[in-house]
Amino acid sequence: MLVHTAATALVADLGQVGGVALLALVAVGLLAYAAFIVGAFIGSLTSRLDAGMKVVWALFIICAPFLGALCWFVIGRRSAAAVAH
């Protein structure tokens, strides 16, 4: 009976550790997602594009956060660099 109780307590402790690890992993993922979107938003507003295109990119990033940020980093930064040259 004592071994069964100790094993049950060990499994419960491991479950709590796993829950904390999962919570930490989700928190890190959410922070990375937020940094990705904020970075794209700030990058679009500080680019060398004209004011109209900055507004278009900023609205796209706000309305479709992941897709807008992804498009900014793949397409927008390249077009902003081409404007600078």
C-alpha angles and dihedrals in degrees: 000000000000092000091050091051092048091048091049091050091049092051090048091051091049089050090054092048090050090050092051091047091050091048090050091049091051091047092052090048092051091048091050090049091050092047090050092054096041090047092052092046094050091042092054093049094047096045125110093251119120118266095260094056091045089057092047092051093044092051091047091052091048095046097043105021102183098033093042093050092045092050091048093055094043102038112006100055091050092051091046090052090050090053090053092058 
